[in-house]
Amino acid sequence: MPVVLVVDDEADSLRALSQELESRYGAHYRIVACGSARAALAVLTGLRAENGDVALVLADQWMPATSGTELLARVRELHPTARRGLLISWGDRSTGAPIIAATALGQIEFYLPKPSWSPDEEFHLALTASLGEWWRHRGGRYEAVTVIGGENQARSHEIRDLLARNNVPFGFHRNDSAAGLAALDRLGLRAEQGPVVALYSGAVLVDPTNAEVGQALGVDVRPPERTYDLLIVGAGPAGLAAAVYGTSEGLRTAVLEREAFGGQAGTSSLIRNYPGFPWGVSGVELAWRAYQQAWTFGTQFVYGNPATSMTGSGGYVLGLQDGSEVTGRAVIIASGASYRRLGVPELEGLVGAGVFYGAATVQAQAMTGRHAVVVGGGNSAGQAALHLSRYARQVSVLVRSRSLAESMSDYLVQQIDAASTVDVRYGVEVVGGGGDGRLEHLRVRDRRSGDVGSMPATGLFVLIGAEPFTEWLPDRLDRDRWGYLLTGPDARGSWPLERAPLPLETTMPGVFAVGDVRHGSVKRVASAVGEGSMCIHQVHQYLALPPAPG
């Protein structure tokens, strides 16, 4: 039974906290109360020796000898996956400075006032959310899908990653394990046939495509209708925001998503600077909430059957991968971007076998006790490094520049500097690597001296920027030299009408671009959401215009 540990040196307060926790969580968690930081550390050390699960530690800030923030910093060393909450008293202004410092350094996940009455639902709301996040990272208990495949099999990794990014609870068995072999025998299948996906419904898929998995889970893989007011290509933050506002404002809307709801943001383990989530929110959780919101308004989602062409004028026909077509009076391109490849041939052959593009949150637990390497200096790389540090023995961040401050938010830089298991190597680049069937080592070059050295690595996570998904679009859509779509004033060079293009309109009237795919966009989730929301007003403006002459 997972442990919830509460620490407070005041006896009456500790008794009230214990009763509140026991009454609400006692059936599913073992509630342990300690009257000092020293006693708590002894309990935590013992649990670590026993491989006990610690889900949550709550500590009062002002305790003799060791403060709550100091204790919780030690908790991460002993139980890296445990959630950590700081308890304060109402009106105690002296806790402000330590809370800000502890949050900046990643020593706590949240703070909250001690319960003032029973039941204090605001208190429990914070705890339930934190425990839910613990279960999500741990894997939970319910498996809607079971995947059986090779641990180092690229397609097996891809399927698990897609399930995780689409918030589908699943379990995984290696095809050479006792459980995996028993399951394959029960299904009358062989390991060499490829990854097997067994669903709660009884359906069994062998080496399925993404679309086949989505269809088996009940997701539309073809548009239910032929014509819509608005077609949105991409279900990242920008596309989902456009779907929420478009459908809620009366536009018949369909969203086409090729891979995973949430886009690249869906791979982020914790987004700390999104407004309204003071303790951060995972990319998966944020995307899932937006998806549900858009769906309840009536948005129709199509998964795993991406757009491959666009033709027409004043009404656009999108050709889909399976050969079908769908028409929209207006189109929003929110297709985002894909992670840029390293371009190292010997590592491309190990993708899914220790080499991963993106944060690959599903692989974090597999790095337990191992050496993980993150390549990149942006926010996504920083978030990935901190998430991996919960499991890996050591995380090395490799960056080409001489400083993280040039490309990473300050709060992430501070947390990386404070993390004892994360080291940063500046001015280096990966030029090679290999291993026996999976990644075992990397070759790294110093960009200043040219010297090449070797370093051990069992996991390489590459986050070095992105390339826009625009190759499928017609040449009539102007792009910058990197392939990002030109909009608004930047689109005037090839603009075909007398009126000026709307701010987010491309060089094709009625076709808009938002989020990472747009030239000049700010690569932040909140900015993408803002663009997607704002774009709907411009779609209404466009649809209200008289038809263009000719």
N, C-alpha and C positions, 0 to 999 in steps of 0.2 A: 504494500500500500504506500503510495507516495507521501512524503512528509511535508507538512506545512509547519514551519518553525517561527515562533513569535518570541521576541526578546524585549524585556522592559524591566528596569531595576525597581520600579514602584510596584509593591505587592498588590495593591487594590487595582491598579490599572492592568497589571498582568492577568489577574483573575478575571476581570471583565472581558479583556480581549480573548482569553482562552475560552470562556463560556460562549462568546459570540461566534468564534470560529468553530467550536465543537458543535454547536447547535445547527450550523448551516452546512458544514463540510465534513463532519465527523464520520459520516457513513462511507465516504470514499477516500478520505485522507487521514493520515495519522497526525494529530495535532500535538506538537511538542512545545512546551513553554519553558523558557529559561529566564532566570532573574539577573543574569549578567552576561556581558560579551564573552568573558572567559568560559563560562559554562556552555554557551552556545558554540564556541569554537571547539570545545571538547566533543560535543555531540556531533557536530559536522565532521570532525576528523574521524570519529568512529564510524559514521555512516559511509564515509568515503572508503574506509578500509573494508566495509561490508558490501560495497557496490550498491548502497541504498539510493533510492531515487529521492531527491529533494526538489520539490516543485516550486516552493515559494518560501522566502525568508523575509519576515517583517521585523524591523528593529526601531526602537525609540531612539531619537537623536541624542538627547542629553543623558548619557549614562557615565558614571565615574570610570576613570582610567581609559576607557575606549568609547568613542562616540559611535553613533549608529552608522554614519557614513564610513568610518574607518572599519567597522565590523563588516559592512556589506562589501567593501573593497576586498576583504579577505575571503568572503564567500565565493567570489568569482574564481579565486585561485583553487579553492577546494571543490566547488561544484559549479563549473562554468555555465551549465545550462539552467541553473535555478534562477527563477525570477526574484528580483530584489526590490522591496518597497520600504521607504523611510516613513516612520510614524511621527507625526508632530501633534502638538496640542493647539487647539483653536486660539488664535490671537497671539501666538508666540512669534514675534517678529525676528527674534534672534536666529531663527532657522533659515532665513532667506539666503544669506551668504553661503553656508555649507551646502544648501540644496543646489544652488546654481553651479557651484564648483563640482559637486559630485555628479551632477547631470552632464556637465561639459566633459568630464573625464570618463564617463560611461560606468561610474561606480554604482548607480542606481537606475532602475527602469522607471520608477514613479515615486511620488510621495503622496500622502493623504492624511487628513486629520483622523485621530482616533475616534471611534464611534461615540456619539453623544447620547444615543438612546438605542433601544433594541426593539425591532431590528432596524439598523441603520442601512437603508438600501443604497444610498450613495456610496457608502463604504464597501458594500458587497459588490456593487457594480464594477468598481475598479478591480477588486480581487478576482471576480469571475472573468473579466476580460483578460487579466494577466494569466490566470490559470488556463484559459482557453488557448492563449498564445503558446504556453508551455506544451500543452498537448499537441498543438498543430506541429510544432517543431519536432516533438518526440515521435509523431506518427499517429497518435490517437489510438482508439481501440476498434473502431468500425472500419471494415474494408469493403468498399463498394466494388473494388476491382483488385484482383490478384495478378501480379506480373511474375512470370517464371522465365528466367533467361540468364545469360552469362553475365557475371559481374562486370567484365571488361568488354562486353558486346555493345558496339556503338548504338545499334537500334534499340536494344534493351534500355540503355541510358536515355535515349531520346523519348521513348514512350513514358518512362517514369517522370522525366522532366516536364513533359507536356501535361501529364496528369496532375503533378504538383502545381504547376502554374495555372491550371484551370480549376484548382481547388476541389479536385476529386479525391476522396480518401482511398488510399490503396495500400496494399502490402506487397512485399517483394521476396521471392525465394530464388536463390541461385539454382541453376539447373543441375549443378553437381552436388547439391546438399541433400541430406536425407529427406527433408520436407519437400524440396523441389522434385526429386526423383519419384517420391511417392505420389505427388500430385500428377506428374506426367504419366506415370503408370496407370493411375486411376482414369485419366482422360484418354488413354490409348495413344499417346504421342511420344515422340522422341526429341531429345534435346537439340539435335542437329537441325530440326525443322525450323528453328528460329524462335524468337521470343513468343511466349504464349500469354494471352490476356484472357483471364476468366472473370466474367462479370457476375454480380449478385443475381441477375436475372436467369442465370444458367447458360447464357451464351458463352461460347469459347471461340476465340479468334487466334489464328496462327499467323505470325509475322504480318499483322494488319497494317494498313495505311492509317494515317491520322484521321482521315474522313471515316473509315470503317469503325474506328474506335468511337468517334463522335456519334455516328449513327446508332451504334449499339447502345450508347448511353442516352439516346433519345433526343439528340440535337439535330436540327435541320441541316442537311448538307446541300440542299437546293432551295432557292427562294420559293416560298409557298405561293407567291403571286408573280405575275409577269411584269407589272408596272407599279412604280412607287413615285411618290412626290420627291423623295430624297433617298439616295443611295450613299452609304458611308463605307468607304473601303478602309478597314482597320479598326480594331477594338482596343487600342491603347487608351491612355487617359483622354486624349483629344477626341478620339472617335466616340468613346463612351459618353463624354460630356455632351457632344453634339447630339447623340442619340437621345439622351435624357431630355434635353431642351427641345429637340425637333419633334419627338413624339408627344411630349406634354403640351406643345403648342399646336397640335392638330395636323402635323405632317405625317403622311403614311411613310414609314421609315424602315429600311432594312440595312443591317450591318453585315458586311462580309469580312470574316476573319480567317486568315490562312493557318494560324498556328496556336496562339494562346491569348485569351482575354487578358488585357492588361499590358500587352506589348512588353518592351524592355523593362518598364517600371514594375511589371509583375515578377521580375526576378530579384527585386530589391528585398533584402531580408528586413530592413527597417528604414522607413523614410521619416526622418526626425523633423524636417522643416516644412511639412505640409500643414497649412493653417487648419486649426480645429482639432488637431491630434497632438496634445502637448507631450505625450509620452511616445509619440511615433506610431506608425502603422506600417505593417508589411505591405509590399506591393500586391501580393495575392489578395489580402483582405480588402484593400482599397478597390481593386478591380472588381472583386466579387460583389461588393456593395453597389458599385456603379452599374454593374451588369444587372443585378436584381432590380435596381431602381428603374433602369431603362425598360426592362422586360415588363414590369408591372404597368408601365405607361402604354405598352403595346408594341414596342420595338420588336421586329422580327430578326433573329440572329441566324446567320448561315455560317457553318464552321467547316474548315478543311477543304473548301472548294474555291480557291482564290480567283480573283479577276486576273485575266491574262491579256485582255485587249479592251479598248474603248473606242467606239465610233459614234458618229452622229453630230448633230448641231441643233441646239435648242431643245434637246431631248436626247439623252445619251444611252447607248446600248453597251452594256458590259458583257463581254464574253468570258465565261467561266472555264475552269480547268477541265471539267467533264464534258465540255461542248455545248452546255446550255447557255441561255442568254437571259438578261434581265434589264429592264429599261427604267431610267430615272429622269424626272423632269430637271433635277439638279443633282450634282455629285459633289461629295466632300472626300478628298483624298487625305486620309489620315493613316497611311500605310507604314509610317515610321521608318525605321532603319534596321539593318542587320549588323551584328558585331563584325568589325573588320578583322580579317584573318591575319595571322602572323606571317604567312608566306614562307614557312620553313617546312619543306617537303617531308622530312623524316618525322615531324610531329603531327602533320596532317593524317598520317596513317595510324595515329594513336588517339584520334578524337573519340571520346567515349570510353577510352581505356586509360584514363588518367589525364587526358587533355580535354578541357571543356571551354567552350566559348560562351561567355556570360557568367553570371554568378552561380548558376547550377546549384541552387539551394538544396536540391534533393541529394546531392553528393556530400554535403557538409559532414554528416554523421560518419560517412565512410572514411573521413580524414582523421578520425579519433586516434590520437597517439602518433600521428604521422606528420610529415613535413609538407605543407602546402605552399604553393607559390602563386601570387597574384601579379599579373602584368597589367599596368595601367595606373594613371595618376588622377583620374576623375572621381566623382562621387560614387559611381557604381563600384569602382575598384575599392574604394575605402569601405563602403558598406560590406562588400564581400569579404574583405580581410578581417573586419571585426566579427562578422558572423562565423567565419571559419575558425577564429581564435577561440571560440567556445569549445571546439572539439579537437583541433589539431595541436600537436605538441609544439610546433613552431610554424609561424606564417611569415614568409618573406614577400615583401612588396618590391617589385622591380619597376623603376620608372626611368625614362629616357632623360628627363629634365633634371635640373639641380635642386628643385624644390617642389613640394606638394602644394604649397600655397598658391601657385599659379593657376591650378585647375581644380582644386578640391575645397569644399566648404570648410570654414575654420573649425566648426564643431567636430568634424571628422578628423581633421589634422590633430586636434588636441587629444581625442580619444586614442588615436593610433600612437601618438607619442607616449601616452600613459599606459598602453597595453604592454605588459612585460613579455608576452609571447609573440609580439609582432615586431619585426625589424624591417627597415626600409633601406634599399640600396639605390643610390642615385646615379644617373649618367650611365646606365647599362641597358643592354638589349639582349634578348634571347636569340641565339643564332643556330641552335641545334639541341639535340637530346635524343634519348631513346630508352630502351629497356627490353626485357625478354617478355614480349606479349603485352606489356603495359609500361607506362612511364616509370622510370626509375631514376633518371638523372637529366640535367639540363646543361647545355653549354652556353655561357653568358660572356658577352664581350663588353669591355670597358670602352665607351665611345671616345674617351679622350686619349687613352694610351694605345688602344687597339688590342690590348691583351685579352686572351680568351681563357676562361677558367671553367671548371666543372663544379656543379653543386648537386646534392641529392634532392630529389623531388618525387613525391608519389601522387601529387595532384597539381595540375597547372590550370589556372583560371584566367582566361584572357579577356580583358576589357580595355581595349585600346582605341575606342572610338567606333564610329559606325558609318555605313554606306547606305544611302536612301534606297527604298524599294520603289524605284521609278522606271526601271528598264522596260516594263510592260506597257508603259503609256505611250501615246502617239507623239510624233515629233512636233506636232502643233503646240504642245505644252513646252514652253521655254524653261530651261534649267540653267543653273550656274555651272561652273566648270567641274564641280563635284557631283552634279546630278540632282541637287536640291531644287525644288520647284520655285519659280519666281512668282510673286503675287503683288497686287496693289501697284504702287508707283514703279516697282522694279519690273512689272509686266508690260509697261506701256510701249516698249520697243516693238513688239509684235502684236499689239492689241488691235483687233479688227473692227471695232465699232467707234462711233463718234463719242459716245459717253465714256467717261473714265472708268477703269476697272474699280470694283469695290476693294476695300483694303486687303481682303483675304482671297480675292478672285485671281485665278491664273490667267494665262493668255487665251484660254477657251472660255467664253462667257457661260456662266452657270456652273463652272467647275471650280471648286475652291480647294485650298490646301491648308491644313492646320497641323500643328505639332512638329515633331522632329523632321518630317519630310519637307518642310517649308524652309526656303532660304531666309536666313536671318532670325530664325526662331531661337528662343531662349531655352536651353536644354534643361528645363525644370518641370516637374509634374504639375505644379500649380499653374505655370504659364501655359502648358498644353491644355489643361482643363479650361482656362480662361479663353483661349483661342477657339476651342470647340464650342463653348457656350456662346461666345460673341458671334461666331460664324452663322448661327441660326438666324439672327436678325438680318444678316446680309442675304441669306437664302430667301427669306421672306421678301426682301427688297427686290431681289432678282425675279422671283416668281410673279411679283406684282407689275413688272414692267411690260409694256406692249411688245409683241414679237418684233425682232429686228427685221428691217426691210431686206428683201431678197431671200 
